[in-house]
Amino acid sequence: MQLRAYTVEQAVEGIIPWLEGTGRTAYKAIYFDGWDGLAASSVLRSIAEDPPPSVKKKFDKILRIDCSRWKSPRALQRAIAHELKLPQSIMAAFDREDEDDDFSGVEEGSRAEIGEIRMETYQTIRDLTCLVIFHNGSDSTVNWPNFGFPQFDWFDPCTVLWTFRGRLRLNPEIKQKVDSSHLYIYQPIYWMFDHDTAQLIFNEATEVAKYMQHKQSIIPGIAAKCIEYLLWLSEKGGSTMEYNWATHASNYWVCDGIIEEGQPDESWEVSAALHQQIRLDDYSSLTVNFPDDHPHAESWKSAIYKSDITEKLSPKLTSFFLAVEKSIPLPPHMFQQSGRLRVLKLFGCSFSFYSPPFRSCRSLRFLGLDSCTDQRQEEEGNKGRPTMEFFQSLWVLDISHMDWELDLSQDTLQQMARNIREIHLKKGRVWRSNLAWRQLQNLGKVRVIKLLDLSGSNAIEVLPTLCGATGLRNLVLDGCTELVHVGPGLPPSLESFSFDAGAGENGSDGAKISCITLAGCAKLVDFRLLGYLPNLVELDLSGTAVKFLDLKRVRQVENLQRVCLMGCKQLHAIFWPENGMQQLRLLCIDITDIRFFQSLVEESVDEFAWGTTGPLKLNIYLPCTSMEDDGKNSKKDRLGRTAGHLVGEPSVAPTRTSQTSCPYNDVRIEEIAAFDTRRTSGLQFVPHNIHVEIRQGTINNTNVVAAQVIRAVQFVMNRVQSLHVHNNSSITSIIPDEISRPVSGKDINYRALKWCRLESCPKLDTVFYTNYGGSDLWFDKLENFWAADLLMARSIWSRGRPYHARDAQSFAKLQAIHLYSCRRLQFVLPLSWGHTLSSLETLHIVCCGDLKQVFPVEERFLSAIATEHPNGMLEFPKLKHLYLQDLFCLQQICEAKIFAPVLETVHLRGCWALRRLPATSRYRQDGRLVAVDCERDWWEKLEWDGLRVGHHHSLFAPRHSAYYKKRQLRTTVLR
């Protein structure tokens, strides 16, 4: 239905009667297309903000839902919930679901509605008569029942007034998607530019300006002029002219002077903010009939010439876009009167590169040259080189499909370096003559540059030095296939990086890039990598702010071996290549949220997501810390120790000794460390291939209930070979209970763990939870366990569910246990799986004051030992070294009697409640006795079972301290 209105106010008056209709034939879905797309959102806003009394009376609630900038169905649902003022507890569900989808890798546009909020919406509006005013920025109609609303058909009391338009969305095709059952209201303007059209553009600009959230907003008049700039040039240039609005619209507005420069960067930021709010469609199909006497006629010009150029340019010209056919030469003095020209873009022109006709345009801010050719002429040596004055005033330089070598003076280069903000080089080159790209250092002096686009510059082998470009935000290297490496040393201001290597077709060997290092670019949020990359070996994004690492669009990275993502605090997910990364050998990553484990696992095939077939070093650090966290955890240090198998032998950390006082002056703490170093390698820091480190900071594991997350954590932890937990004051268990619980009958049983080190975790209670039974084995590859300063830990391994059959493989390789200063520890490892510790060689425990038993024994197993084992003793066949000190409550090493046939050394101090040593073999081949270093008072009170069972003092060689236990006063002396 044609509205026949010419202003927003008239359109409102024309639409209101359709909203007031009460009969059964009244339309419940009304679409308004505006004036060929213009000002539709202004009309809808006006009705929503100031509805007439008749509309207020008819509808219980008027909801204005603005999704003109479309994101996803869930974003629409959030906007509805916000308008309905749903409780905060309901609104919080959006954040939870969005976070879960971030970690699950669900793209924002694919995020669906939330069922519980749909029901809440329905419950809220079911008894209400609602008018929904909806700005639809998507490309399709909305299925309202999915959001808790009725279908808006003839039988519903609710009505929807909506539009596809808004934010300068003018493409005529979109209106074809309106449902035929809806009332379609429109008003054509035939794009005759008159006062009414100018007012409609102003209304559209006002609406766009309201969306801007920039600290320095823009007045509607300026926004309207920016829109007219787009429409004017699009109409004059048609579809032939390539304006590249998506990249340069905001640059044109500033460079032309429409948006005036204020404070440094202010005008550029305002222009970019306006640019983001406008739908930059193809406007070439819109024939805007601007009158010849329009004020812009002398300022903005877009022309296409098919023959020689004879037209004189207006001296008032500020923007000029020119395209020619067959490389028509430009007259040498064409721009002689263009002193005010600020934006110039030439397509297919021919002119002298040595002395371009625009060389004297002192006000030139934007220069774009596309497919231009050199009109060679003899250089007049006696006149000297011409002055390129325009270079000194340039803010944006855009060169495409041409090679322009210039002979610029040093003064010109320095002035350009002070002003230039963006450089775009697409399959082209422009710089000083006789200077190869590998020698370029000048870009490093361009301190104010914000964007460098070298797309298609396949002559570049080495990226110019950019460390001095302290303002650089965007770096585009698409098509730079000869480039060998990127970084290190890129400026920390970098926010966006793009490298598109292309498809590698037509017999191409692919891009030569082998290393991309953006480590330390703390503001980098947008990382784009795609194409054919057969030579890429290393990728380092450490310390960046990337949220997603998307490698799905990388066609081939068969040689990528090293990926480092240390200190990426915002990282939520990795999207791996479809063909995997078969050569991946090192992956270093630290994370803050347990849900990230989903990115590491391909659940459908039960393997790591990258599909590596060869040896791999995977180093996972929780939580994520910054690259400059404490000066001790630099990337170099961390990679130096974790990449040992790639670059050399692993390093050994300094020996860790508990900082506790010793009551015996003749036994130094250093001797404890020396004893341990001689007897075992348990103190060595030797991360294995699959390594997890949990350190200082908070790990987000709240509301982790998704089965997919739990399965991913279980998968990784059951393949971890070394585990280091240290300096974390918040964790109470290694893996939270809700994740440790079985999923589909599976536990985390640490089947691959070989080495475990824990220290300085004051809230850690029970370290590992165990439930023996069935076919599952527990810790069957564990060799060394080391713990210190676990102030609240009551046990290392829980008692768990006992296993009444014989399990000869769980803990079968455990060689050494080292415990220091775990003061509340009551027991270490309950023997609940029906077997002994067949490989244990060293037991080293110091300053664990509450420890009563090291190895409690499950009741049924204890009975079996007494009745079925020789002499009623549990054999520890390889136990050689016992070091027990300051264990004041220790009563038993093991709840069952121990037989240690190869026992060699015993060192005991301060274990006054212990009354038994392990029995040992009477028939040693070397004939040596067991060396015992202990207090004489303690030795004299030991209990023995007799020589027949190998438990007699004659089999031991005691050596006593020079100091005896002193008598302690039992009462207080009062004076």
Secondary structure, 3 states (H helix, E strand, C coil): CECCCCCHHHHHHHHHHHHHCCCCCCCCEEEECCECCECHHHHHHHHHHCCCHHHHHHCCEEEEEEECCCCCHHHHHHHHHHHHCCCHHHHHHHHHHHHHHHHHCCCHHHCCCCHHHHHHHHHHHCCCCEEEEEEECCCCCCCHHHHCCCCCCCCCCCEEEEECCCCCCCCHHHHHHCCCCCEEEECCCCCECCHHHHHHHHHHHHHHHHHCCCCCCCCHHHHHHHHHHHHHHHHHHCCCCCCCHHHHHHHHHHHHCCCCCCCCCHHHHHHHHHHHHCCCCCCCCCCCECCCCCHHHHCEEEEEECCCCCCCCCCCCCEEEEEECCCCECCCCCCCCCCCCCEEEEECCEECCCCCCCCCCCCCCEEEEECCEECCCCCCHHHCCCCCCHHHHCCEEEEECCEEEECCCHHHHHHHHHHCCEEEEECCEEEECCCCHHHCCHHHHCCCCCEEECCCCCCCCCCCCCCCCCCCCEEECCCCCCCCEECCCCCCCCCEEEEECCCCCCCCCCCCCCEEECCCCCCCCEEEEEEECCCCCEEECCCCCCCEEECCCEEECCCCCEEEECCCCCCCEEECCCCCCCCCCEEEEECCEHHHHHHHEECCCCEECCCCCCCCEEEEEECCCCCCCCCCCCHHHHHHHHCHHHHCCCCCCCCCCCCCCCCCCCCCHHHHHHHHHHHCCCCCCCCCCEEEEECCCCCECCCCCCHHHHHHHHHHHCCCCEEEEECCCCCCCCCCHHHHCCECCECCCCCCCCEEEEECCCCCCEEECCECECCECCCCCCCEEEEECCCCCCEEECCCECCCCCCCCCCCCCCEEEEECCCCCCECCCECCCCCCCCCCEEEEECCCCCCEEECECHHHHHHHHHHCHHHEEECCCCCEEEEECCCCCCEEECCEEECCCCCEEEEECCCCCCCCCECCCCCCCCCCEEEEECHHHHHCCCCCEHHHCECHHHEEEEECCCCCCCCCCCCCCC
